[in-house]
Amino acid sequence: MKKLLIAPVAVAALALAGFVPSASGTATVPSDDMTTVAATAKCKSLTALSNVNVRKSASTKSTILRLWYKGTKGCDIKGVDGGSYKDACGIKSYHYWRKVNYRGTVGYVPNVCVKYS
């Protein structure tokens, strides 16, 4: 009886996670998320140089998604030119950002606040 319940529970869990079961029975990722999935699979490790806000877009006016803690690692996705920031991680003014994946949250951080590790 327990074995019969595993498949529906697994499908429900995948659906809640944003994966869609295909006709073959394997989970697929929605196409708009493929860039992030592909980038994460080839993770270039980054370490935060200080506590830094992960933002929804490359702007200090953008919504903060979470805090990335100093010394912890995340994945680099790509660099982007964005809104300028001031006094970030010891740099007076700059405008280059990194799109990152930190513990499952994809967002943007000032380029000067992370280093490759």
MMTF fields as JSON, N, C-alpha, C and O atoms, coordinates in Angstrom:
{
  "mmtfVersion": "1.0.0",
  "mmtfProducer": "UNKNOWN",
  "numBonds": 467,
  "numAtoms": 468,
  "numGroups": 117,
  "numChains": 1,
  "numModels": 1,
  "chainsPerModel": [1],
  "groupsPerChain": [117],
  "chainIdList": ["A"],
  "bondAtomList": [4, 2, 8, 6, 12, 10, 16, 14, 20, 18, 24, 22, 28, 26, 32, 30, 36, 34, 40, 38, 44, 42, 48, 46, 52, 50, 56, 54, 60, 58, 64, 62, 68, 66, 72, 70, 76, 74, 80, 78, 84, 82, 88, 86, 92, 90, 96, 94, 100, 98, 104, 102, 108, 106, 112, 110, 116, 114, 120, 118, 124, 122, 128, 126, 132, 130, 136, 134, 140, 138, 144, 142, 148, 146, 152, 150, 156, 154, 160, 158, 164, 162, 168, 166, 172, 170, 176, 174, 180, 178, 184, 182, 188, 186, 192, 190, 196, 194, 200, 198, 204, 202, 208, 206, 212, 210, 216, 214, 220, 218, 224, 222, 228, 226, 232, 230, 236, 234, 240, 238, 244, 242, 248, 246, 252, 250, 256, 254, 260, 258, 264, 262, 268, 266, 272, 270, 276, 274, 280, 278, 284, 282, 288, 286, 292, 290, 296, 294, 300, 298, 304, 302, 308, 306, 312, 310, 316, 314, 320, 318, 324, 322, 328, 326, 332, 330, 336, 334, 340, 338, 344, 342, 348, 346, 352, 350, 356, 354, 360, 358, 364, 362, 368, 366, 372, 370, 376, 374, 380, 378, 384, 382, 388, 386, 392, 390, 396, 394, 400, 398, 404, 402, 408, 406, 412, 410, 416, 414, 420, 418, 424, 422, 428, 426, 432, 430, 436, 434, 440, 438, 444, 442, 448, 446, 452, 450, 456, 454, 460, 458, 464, 462],
  "bondOrderList": [1, 1, 1, 1, 1, 1, 1, 1, 1, 1, 1, 1, 1, 1, 1, 1, 1, 1, 1, 1, 1, 1, 1, 1, 1, 1, 1, 1, 1, 1, 1, 1, 1, 1, 1, 1, 1, 1, 1, 1, 1, 1, 1, 1, 1, 1, 1, 1, 1, 1, 1, 1, 1, 1, 1, 1, 1, 1, 1, 1, 1, 1, 1, 1, 1, 1, 1, 1, 1, 1, 1, 1, 1, 1, 1, 1, 1, 1, 1, 1, 1, 1, 1, 1, 1, 1, 1, 1, 1, 1, 1, 1, 1, 1, 1, 1, 1, 1, 1, 1, 1, 1, 1, 1, 1, 1, 1, 1, 1, 1, 1, 1, 1, 1, 1, 1],
  "groupList": [{"groupName": "MET", "atomNameList": ["N", "CA", "C", "O"], "elementList": ["N", "C", "C", "O"], "formalChargeList": [0, 0, 0, 0], "bondAtomList": [1, 0, 2, 1, 3, 2], "bondOrderList": [1, 1, 2], "singleLetterCode": "M", "chemCompType": "L-PEPTIDE LINKING"}, {"groupName": "LYS", "atomNameList": ["N", "CA", "C", "O"], "elementList": ["N", "C", "C", "O"], "formalChargeList": [0, 0, 0, 0], "bondAtomList": [1, 0, 2, 1, 3, 2], "bondOrderList": [1, 1, 2], "singleLetterCode": "K", "chemCompType": "L-PEPTIDE LINKING"}, {"groupName": "LEU", "atomNameList": ["N", "CA", "C", "O"], "elementList": ["N", "C", "C", "O"], "formalChargeList": [0, 0, 0, 0], "bondAtomList": [1, 0, 2, 1, 3, 2], "bondOrderList": [1, 1, 2], "singleLetterCode": "L", "chemCompType": "L-PEPTIDE LINKING"}, {"groupName": "ILE", "atomNameList": ["N", "CA", "C", "O"], "elementList": ["N", "C", "C", "O"], "formalChargeList": [0, 0, 0, 0], "bondAtomList": [1, 0, 2, 1, 3, 2], "bondOrderList": [1, 1, 2], "singleLetterCode": "I", "chemCompType": "L-PEPTIDE LINKING"}, {"groupName": "ALA", "atomNameList": ["N", "CA", "C", "O"], "elementList": ["N", "C", "C", "O"], "formalChargeList": [0, 0, 0, 0], "bondAtomList": [1, 0, 2, 1, 3, 2], "bondOrderList": [1, 1, 2], "singleLetterCode": "A", "chemCompType": "L-PEPTIDE LINKING"}, {"groupName": "PRO", "atomNameList": ["N", "CA", "C", "O"], "elementList": ["N", "C", "C", "O"], "formalChargeList": [0, 0, 0, 0], "bondAtomList": [1, 0, 2, 1, 3, 2], "bondOrderList": [1, 1, 2], "singleLetterCode": "P", "chemCompType": "L-PEPTIDE LINKING"}, {"groupName": "VAL", "atomNameList": ["N", "CA", "C", "O"], "elementList": ["N", "C", "C", "O"], "formalChargeList": [0, 0, 0, 0], "bondAtomList": [1, 0, 2, 1, 3, 2], "bondOrderList": [1, 1, 2], "singleLetterCode": "V", "chemCompType": "L-PEPTIDE LINKING"}, {"groupName": "GLY", "atomNameList": ["N", "CA", "C", "O"], "elementList": ["N", "C", "C", "O"], "formalChargeList": [0, 0, 0, 0], "bondAtomList": [1, 0, 2, 1, 3, 2], "bondOrderList": [1, 1, 2], "singleLetterCode": "G", "chemCompType": "PEPTIDE LINKING"}, {"groupName": "PHE", "atomNameList": ["N", "CA", "C", "O"], "elementList": ["N", "C", "C", "O"], "formalChargeList": [0, 0, 0, 0], "bondAtomList": [1, 0, 2, 1, 3, 2], "bondOrderList": [1, 1, 2], "singleLetterCode": "F", "chemCompType": "L-PEPTIDE LINKING"}, {"groupName": "SER", "atomNameList": ["N", "CA", "C", "O"], "elementList": ["N", "C", "C", "O"], "formalChargeList": [0, 0, 0, 0], "bondAtomList": [1, 0, 2, 1, 3, 2], "bondOrderList": [1, 1, 2], "singleLetterCode": "S", "chemCompType": "L-PEPTIDE LINKING"}, {"groupName": "THR", "atomNameList": ["N", "CA", "C", "O"], "elementList": ["N", "C", "C", "O"], "formalChargeList": [0, 0, 0, 0], "bondAtomList": [1, 0, 2, 1, 3, 2], "bondOrderList": [1, 1, 2], "singleLetterCode": "T", "chemCompType": "L-PEPTIDE LINKING"}, {"groupName": "ASP", "atomNameList": ["N", "CA", "C", "O"], "elementList": ["N", "C", "C", "O"], "formalChargeList": [0, 0, 0, 0], "bondAtomList": [1, 0, 2, 1, 3, 2], "bondOrderList": [1, 1, 2], "singleLetterCode": "D", "chemCompType": "L-PEPTIDE LINKING"}, {"groupName": "CYS", "atomNameList": ["N", "CA", "C", "O"], "elementList": ["N", "C", "C", "O"], "formalChargeList": [0, 0, 0, 0], "bondAtomList": [1, 0, 2, 1, 3, 2], "bondOrderList": [1, 1, 2], "singleLetterCode": "C", "chemCompType": "L-PEPTIDE LINKING"}, {"groupName": "ASN", "atomNameList": ["N", "CA", "C", "O"], "elementList": ["N", "C", "C", "O"], "formalChargeList": [0, 0, 0, 0], "bondAtomList": [1, 0, 2, 1, 3, 2], "bondOrderList": [1, 1, 2], "singleLetterCode": "N", "chemCompType": "L-PEPTIDE LINKING"}, {"groupName": "ARG", "atomNameList": ["N", "CA", "C", "O"], "elementList": ["N", "C", "C", "O"], "formalChargeList": [0, 0, 0, 0], "bondAtomList": [1, 0, 2, 1, 3, 2], "bondOrderList": [1, 1, 2], "singleLetterCode": "R", "chemCompType": "L-PEPTIDE LINKING"}, {"groupName": "TRP", "atomNameList": ["N", "CA", "C", "O"], "elementList": ["N", "C", "C", "O"], "formalChargeList": [0, 0, 0, 0], "bondAtomList": [1, 0, 2, 1, 3, 2], "bondOrderList": [1, 1, 2], "singleLetterCode": "W", "chemCompType": "L-PEPTIDE LINKING"}, {"groupName": "TYR", "atomNameList": ["N", "CA", "C", "O"], "elementList": ["N", "C", "C", "O"], "formalChargeList": [0, 0, 0, 0], "bondAtomList": [1, 0, 2, 1, 3, 2], "bondOrderList": [1, 1, 2], "singleLetterCode": "Y", "chemCompType": "L-PEPTIDE LINKING"}, {"groupName": "HIS", "atomNameList": ["N", "CA", "C", "O"], "elementList": ["N", "C", "C", "O"], "formalChargeList": [0, 0, 0, 0], "bondAtomList": [1, 0, 2, 1, 3, 2], "bondOrderList": [1, 1, 2], "singleLetterCode": "H", "chemCompType": "L-PEPTIDE LINKING"}],
  "groupTypeList": [0, 1, 1, 2, 2, 3, 4, 5, 6, 4, 6, 4, 4, 2, 4, 2, 4, 7, 8, 6, 5, 9, 4, 9, 7, 10, 4, 10, 6, 5, 9, 11, 11, 0, 10, 10, 6, 4, 4, 10, 4, 1, 12, 1, 9, 2, 10, 4, 2, 9, 13, 6, 13, 6, 14, 1, 9, 4, 9, 10, 1, 9, 10, 3, 2, 14, 2, 15, 16, 1, 7, 10, 1, 7, 12, 11, 3, 1, 7, 6, 11, 7, 7, 9, 16, 1, 11, 4, 12, 7, 3, 1, 9, 16, 17, 16, 15, 14, 1, 6, 13, 16, 14, 7, 10, 6, 7, 16, 6, 5, 13, 6, 12, 6, 1, 16, 9],
  "groupIdList": [1, 2, 3, 4, 5, 6, 7, 8, 9, 10, 11, 12, 13, 14, 15, 16, 17, 18, 19, 20, 21, 22, 23, 24, 25, 26, 27, 28, 29, 30, 31, 32, 33, 34, 35, 36, 37, 38, 39, 40, 41, 42, 43, 44, 45, 46, 47, 48, 49, 50, 51, 52, 53, 54, 55, 56, 57, 58, 59, 60, 61, 62, 63, 64, 65, 66, 67, 68, 69, 70, 71, 72, 73, 74, 75, 76, 77, 78, 79, 80, 81, 82, 83, 84, 85, 86, 87, 88, 89, 90, 91, 92, 93, 94, 95, 96, 97, 98, 99, 100, 101, 102, 103, 104, 105, 106, 107, 108, 109, 110, 111, 112, 113, 114, 115, 116, 117],
  "secStructList": [7, 2, 2, 2, 2, 2, 2, 2, 2, 2, 2, 2, 2, 2, 2, 2, 6, 6, 7, 3, 3, 7, 6, 6, 1, 7, 3, 3, 7, 7, 4, 4, 4, 2, 2, 2, 2, 2, 2, 2, 2, 6, 7, 3, 3, 3, 3, 3, 1, 1, 7, 3, 3, 3, 3, 1, 1, 1, 1, 6, 6, 1, 7, 3, 3, 3, 3, 3, 7, 6, 6, 7, 3, 3, 3, 3, 3, 3, 3, 3, 3, 3, 3, 3, 3, 3, 3, 3, 6, 6, 3, 3, 3, 3, 3, 3, 3, 3, 3, 3, 3, 3, 6, 6, 3, 3, 3, 3, 3, 3, 4, 4, 4, 3, 3, 3, 7],
  "xCoordList": [0.82, 0.0, 0.864, 0.534, 1.96, 2.818, 3.441, 3.616, 3.779, 4.392, 3.433, 3.884, 2.15, 1.171, 1.063, 0.665, 1.403, 1.294, 2.516, 2.433, 3.628, 4.873, 4.772, 5.164, 4.278, 4.219, 3.372, 3.846, 2.141, 1.365, 2.012, 1.931, 2.645, 3.312, 4.502, 4.725, 5.253, 6.406, 5.966, 6.595, 4.908, 4.399, 3.933, 4.199, 3.248, 2.774, 3.954, 3.916, 4.991, 6.168, 6.857, 7.284, 6.969, 7.577, 6.747, 7.298, 5.442, 4.564, 4.707, 4.732, 4.8, 4.973, 6.319, 6.446, 7.316, 8.654, 8.769, 9.804, 7.718, 7.743, 8.117, 8.24, 8.299, 8.598, 7.297, 6.338, 7.277, 6.07, 6.352, 7.282, 5.577, 5.808, 5.509, 4.52, 6.359, 6.123, 5.447, 5.222, 5.124, 4.455, 5.326, 4.805, 6.645, 7.542, 7.665, 8.255, 7.099, 7.163, 8.337, 8.49, 9.183, 10.293, 9.913, 9.066, 10.52, 10.2, 10.929, 12.079, 10.257, 10.878, 10.802, 9.95, 11.703, 11.76, 11.098, 11.345, 10.265, 9.677, 10.768, 11.834, 10.52, 11.553, 12.169, 13.353, 11.412, 11.987, 13.012, 13.772, 13.05, 14.019, 15.251, 16.173, 15.286, 16.372, 17.725, 18.732, 17.778, 19.041, 19.636, 20.832, 18.819, 19.285, 19.739, 20.775, 18.97, 19.338, 20.659, 21.53, 20.815, 22.053, 23.235, 24.303, 23.06, 24.145, 24.515, 25.693, 23.516, 23.766, 24.508, 25.333, 24.218, 24.88, 26.384, 27.171, 26.788, 28.201, 28.623, 29.148, 28.412, 28.621, 30.077, 30.982, 30.278, 31.558, 31.345, 30.539, 32.055, 31.84, 32.295, 33.385, 31.419, 31.715, 31.608, 30.812, 32.402, 32.332, 32.023, 32.623, 31.086, 30.742, 31.852, 32.327, 32.266, 33.316, 32.778, 33.541, 31.48, 30.79, 29.329, 28.933, 28.528, 27.099, 26.574, 26.837, 25.839, 25.382, 23.952, 23.579, 23.157, 21.778, 21.727, 22.348, 20.98, 20.701, 19.403, 18.379, 19.455, 18.318, 17.652, 18.253, 16.403, 15.608, 16.15, 16.057, 16.705, 17.33, 18.612, 18.892, 19.385, 20.689, 20.539, 20.949, 19.948, 19.718, 19.584, 19.012, 20.108, 19.965, 18.527, 18.174, 17.701, 16.289, 15.42, 14.228, 16.002, 15.281, 14.982, 15.661, 13.968, 13.553, 14.676, 15.333, 14.891, 15.869, 15.208, 14.155, 15.837, 15.298, 15.78, 15.029, 17.038, 17.618, 18.983, 19.505, 19.56, 20.894, 21.883, 21.645, 22.991, 24.074, 25.132, 25.655, 25.441, 26.326, 27.803, 28.212, 28.581, 30.023, 30.666, 30.389, 31.532, 32.282, 31.56, 32.168, 30.27, 29.542, 29.606, 29.879, 29.353, 29.51, 28.18, 27.154, 28.231, 27.103, 27.641, 28.839, 26.758, 27.151, 27.001, 26.002, 28.01, 27.978, 27.204, 27.432, 26.301, 25.572, 26.126, 26.517, 26.165, 26.76, 26.933, 26.339, 27.754, 27.946, 27.005, 26.701, 26.548, 25.658, 26.014, 26.455, 25.811, 25.959, 24.61, 23.593, 24.589, 23.313, 23.388, 24.234, 22.497, 22.452, 23.691, 24.264, 24.106, 25.298, 25.006, 23.871, 26.034, 25.935, 27.095, 28.154, 26.888, 27.913, 28.272, 27.426, 29.536, 30.052, 29.69, 29.315, 29.802, 29.541, 30.862, 31.742, 30.989, 32.146, 33.478, 34.445, 33.51, 34.745, 35.016, 36.041, 34.142, 34.32, 33.372, 32.18, 33.897, 33.077, 31.917, 30.803, 32.148, 31.076, 31.419, 32.555, 30.43, 30.619, 29.25, 28.237, 29.197, 27.915, 27.827, 26.849, 28.805, 28.779, 28.251, 28.637, 27.373, 26.7, 26.949, 27.337, 26.726, 26.77, 25.38, 24.742, 24.911, 23.695, 24.162, 25.051, 23.568, 24.047, 22.901, 21.728, 23.272, 22.347, 22.931, 23.955, 22.265, 22.707, 21.643, 20.555, 21.981, 21.084, 19.686, 18.684, 19.635, 18.359, 17.697, 16.693, 18.225, 17.679, 18.532, 19.74, 17.899, 18.602, 18.346, 17.198, 19.426, 19.307, 20.634, 21.527, 20.757, 21.912, 22.596, 21.947, 23.937, 24.74, 25.805, 26.215, 26.259, 27.352, 28.59, 28.984, 29.179, 30.333, 31.484, 32.2, 31.659, 32.789, 32.606, 33.533, 31.429, 31.149, 31.34, 31.097, 31.774, 32.015, 33.345, 33.837, 33.912, 35.137, 35.023, 34.321, 35.714, 35.73, 36.511, 37.56, 35.967, 36.633, 36.808, 37.347],
  "yCoordList": [-1.186, 0.0, 1.25, 2.207, 1.282, 2.453, 2.756, 3.926, 1.742, 1.95, 2.661, 3.425, 2.444, 3.067, 4.567, 5.311, 5.019, 6.421, 7.242, 8.47, 6.613, 7.326, 8.123, 9.291, 7.563, 8.253, 9.519, 10.567, 9.482, 10.728, 11.792, 12.981, 11.387, 12.335, 12.964, 14.17, 12.163, 12.672, 13.662, 14.707, 13.358, 14.256, 15.565, 16.64, 15.483, 16.691, 17.546, 18.771, 16.91, 17.649, 18.351, 19.498, 17.683, 18.295, 19.477, 20.506, 19.333, 20.418, 21.636, 22.769, 21.41, 22.51, 23.2, 24.401, 22.443, 22.993, 23.718, 24.322, 23.668, 24.372, 23.499, 23.994, 22.237, 21.318, 20.737, 20.554, 20.453, 19.937, 18.534, 18.354, 17.524, 16.187, 16.142, 16.718, 15.46, 15.311, 13.981, 13.194, 13.735, 12.493, 11.276, 10.187, 11.448, 10.323, 9.993, 8.978, 10.862, 10.608, 11.282, 11.169, 11.991, 12.704, 14.163, 14.673, 14.824, 16.228, 17.117, 16.856, 18.165, 19.142, 20.506, 20.759, 21.371, 22.718, 23.663, 23.549, 24.594, 25.569, 26.266, 26.558, 26.543, 27.045, 28.365, 28.588, 29.251, 30.523, 30.373, 31.305, 29.228, 28.985, 28.229, 27.985, 27.856, 27.029, 27.737, 27.086, 29.027, 29.751, 29.645, 29.396, 29.831, 29.754, 28.343, 28.16, 27.342, 25.948, 25.61, 24.998, 26.01, 25.715, 26.409, 25.813, 27.657, 28.391, 27.776, 27.699, 27.336, 26.739, 25.415, 25.071, 24.667, 23.386, 23.581, 22.7, 24.728, 25.036, 26.112, 27.148, 25.895, 26.893, 27.332, 26.514, 28.649, 29.256, 29.788, 30.694, 29.234, 29.559, 30.973, 31.404, 31.691, 33.023, 33.017, 32.268, 33.845, 34.023, 35.491, 36.383, 35.74, 37.11, 37.697, 37.052, 38.923, 39.593, 40.291, 40.617, 40.521, 41.081, 40.666, 40.093, 40.942, 40.685, 41.586, 42.789, 41.018, 41.782, 41.388, 40.219, 42.366, 42.11, 41.529, 42.058, 40.437, 39.873, 40.541, 40.446, 41.221, 42.022, 41.425, 40.632, 41.818, 41.308, 41.771, 41.032, 42.961, 43.461, 44.204, 44.41, 44.604, 45.226, 46.71, 47.573, 46.991, 48.365, 48.386, 47.469, 49.425, 49.54, 49.874, 49.77, 50.268, 50.556, 49.306, 49.338, 48.226, 46.982, 46.265, 46.47, 45.434, 44.657, 43.739, 43.081, 43.698, 42.777, 41.413, 41.285, 40.392, 39.031, 38.274, 37.507, 38.497, 37.853, 38.444, 39.229, 38.068, 38.509, 37.377, 36.227, 37.721, 36.769, 37.065, 38.177, 36.057, 36.259, 36.192, 35.383, 37.051, 37.118, 35.747, 35.024, 35.402, 34.16, 32.94, 31.876, 33.057, 31.907, 31.935, 32.971, 30.782, 30.636, 30.608, 30.201, 31.055, 31.011, 30.756, 30.538, 30.784, 30.516, 31.764, 32.479, 32.006, 33.101, 32.657, 31.559, 33.487, 33.196, 34.063, 33.541, 35.383, 36.271, 37.665, 38.008, 38.452, 39.843, 40.729, 40.441, 41.802, 42.735, 44.165, 44.436, 45.071, 46.493, 46.975, 46.755, 47.626, 48.028, 49.394, 50.219, 49.617, 50.885, 51.069, 50.097, 52.319, 52.585, 52.399, 52.555, 52.067, 51.939, 52.676, 52.828, 53.134, 53.908, 53.241, 52.647, 53.353, 52.84, 51.368, 50.985, 50.563, 49.127, 48.39, 48.463, 47.691, 46.837, 47.576, 47.022, 48.834, 49.602, 50.345, 51.02, 50.251, 50.961, 52.157, 52.009, 53.343, 54.567, 54.575, 54.942, 54.178, 54.194, 53.253, 53.224, 52.483, 51.547, 51.149, 51.495, 50.432, 50.108, 48.678, 48.342, 47.839, 46.478, 45.513, 45.586, 44.616, 43.669, 42.24, 42.009, 41.274, 39.846, 39.278, 39.514, 38.524, 37.74, 36.447, 35.776, 36.093, 34.968, 34.056, 34.425, 32.875, 31.952, 31.685, 31.017, 32.216, 32.003, 31.202, 31.698, 29.961, 29.054, 29.006, 29.035, 28.932, 28.797, 30.108, 30.104, 31.227, 32.535, 33.118, 33.292, 33.422, 34.027, 35.529, 35.973, 36.304, 37.75, 38.41, 37.787, 39.672, 40.482, 41.059, 41.464, 41.085, 41.685, 42.576, 42.323, 43.616, 44.429, 43.558, 42.745, 43.739, 42.962, 43.041, 42.061, 44.191, 44.388, 43.681, 43.644, 43.125, 42.479, 40.96, 40.285, 40.424, 38.984, 38.744, 39.596, 37.568, 37.177, 35.718, 34.942, 35.348, 33.951, 33.126, 33.539, 31.951, 31.107, 29.696, 28.845],
  "zCoordList": [0.0, 0.0, 0.0, -0.7, 0.757, 0.816, -0.542, -0.88, -1.326, -2.626, -3.571, -4.425, -3.451, -4.325, -4.07, -4.967, -2.885, -2.545, -2.942, -2.986, -3.226, -3.517, -4.813, -4.825, -5.883, -7.183, -7.119, -7.557, -6.597, -6.55, -5.665, -5.975, -4.583, -3.696, -4.426, -4.322, -5.151, -5.896, -6.969, -7.133, -7.694, -8.727, -8.101, -8.64, -6.982, -6.299, -5.835, -5.951, -5.315, -4.849, -6.015, -5.879, -7.152, -8.327, -8.817, -9.21, -8.793, -9.233, -8.321, -8.801, -7.015, -6.076, -6.259, -6.02, -6.68, -6.885, -8.224, -8.508, -9.054, -10.329, -11.503, -12.624, -11.279, -12.357, -12.876, -12.126, -14.163, -14.788, -15.301, -16.087, -14.881, -15.402, -16.894, -17.348, -17.659, -19.094, -19.357, -18.437, -20.614, -20.985, -20.693, -20.452, -20.713, -20.467, -18.982, -18.612, -18.128, -16.695, -16.015, -14.799, -16.784, -16.167, -16.002, -16.736, -15.065, -14.806, -15.798, -16.151, -16.244, -17.121, -16.46, -15.609, -16.866, -16.311, -17.301, -18.502, -16.842, -17.754, -18.555, -18.013, -19.85, -20.755, -20.311, -20.563, -19.659, -19.242, -18.125, -17.863, -17.465, -16.404, -16.902, -16.123, -18.177, -18.694, -18.618, -18.339, -18.853, -18.784, -17.391, -17.243, -16.38, -14.998, -14.663, -14.023, -15.09, -14.815, -15.478, -14.859, -16.746, -17.464, -16.803, -16.667, -16.391, -15.748, -14.415, -14.069, -13.663, -12.358, -12.499, -11.653, -13.569, -13.778, -13.972, -13.626, -14.523, -14.729, -13.739, -14.146, -12.49, -11.444, -11.336, -11.173, -11.43, -11.074, -9.668, -9.456, -8.723, -7.316, -6.978, -7.356, -6.247, -5.741, -4.228, -3.66, -3.578, -2.129, -1.845, -2.445, -0.929, -0.54, 0.318, 1.252, 0.001, 0.751, 1.993, 2.903, 2.037, 3.199, 3.085, 2.07, 4.096, 3.968, 2.854, 2.852, 1.916, 0.757, 0.406, 0.507, -0.006, -0.413, -1.819, -2.741, -1.979, -3.299, -3.75, -3.073, -4.907, -5.366, -6.6, -7.325, -6.824, -7.937, -9.293, -10.273, -9.363, -10.581, -10.198, -9.017, -11.211, -10.98, -10.656, -11.432, -9.504, -9.063, -7.54, -6.951, -6.912, -5.461, -5.067, -3.892, -6.019, -5.751, -5.91, -5.608, -6.375, -6.6, -5.281, -4.275, -5.311, -4.142, -3.663, -4.469, -2.35, -1.751, -1.606, -0.982, -2.192, -2.126, -0.895, -0.293, -0.526, 0.66, 0.942, 0.15, 2.069, 2.453, 2.181, 2.549, 1.535, 1.284, 2.342, 2.418, 3.159, 4.302, 3.919, 3.086, 4.54, 4.311, 4.472, 5.429, 3.517, 3.577, 3.046, 2.931, 2.715, 2.167, 0.647, 0.042, 0.043, -1.407, -2.131, -1.587, -3.376, -4.285, -5.684, -5.864, -6.672, -8.06, -8.922, -8.844, -9.738, -10.695, -11.931, -12.439, -12.416, -13.647, -14.77, -15.814, -14.571, -15.575, -14.989, -13.967, -15.656, -15.275, -16.071, -17.229, -15.454, -16.136, -15.747, -14.63, -16.701, -16.431, -15.935, -16.592, -14.789, -14.209, -13.567, -13.912, -12.637, -11.926, -11.073, -10.58, -10.897, -10.096, -8.611, -8.159, -7.879, -6.428, -5.801, -6.41, -4.578, -3.883, -2.565, -1.895, -2.213, -0.94, -0.706, 0.403, -1.738, -1.605, -1.435, -2.293, -0.337, -0.065, -0.238, -0.761, 0.209, 0.187, -1.105, -1.208, -2.097, -3.365, -3.378, -3.108, -3.692, -3.62, -4.601, -4.225, -5.857, -6.851, -7.994, -8.465, -8.437, -9.544, -10.07, -9.463, -11.183, -11.81, -12.343, -13.011, -12.074, -12.62, -11.565, -10.399, -11.976, -11.088, -11.545, -12.691, -10.647, -10.975, -10.778, -9.752, -11.77, -11.584, -10.938, -11.461, -9.806, -9.008, -8.581, -8.642, -8.156, -7.513, -6.13, -5.991, -5.115, -3.741, -3.009, -2.717, -2.722, -1.99, -2.593, -1.878, -3.932, -4.632, -5.0, -5.711, -4.54, -4.902, -6.02, -5.861, -7.156, -8.277, -8.236, -8.222, -8.217, -8.156, -8.476, -9.049, -8.104, -8.471, -7.236, -6.272, -7.296, -6.227, -6.867, -8.0, -6.157, -6.694, -6.964, -6.128, -8.118, -8.539, -7.525, -7.323, -6.897, -5.984, -4.642, -3.833, -4.399, -3.111, -3.136, -2.135, -4.283, -4.392, -5.102, -5.843, -4.858, -5.567, -5.964, -5.315, -7.032, -7.447, -6.424, -5.929, -6.127, -5.118, -5.63, -4.922]
}
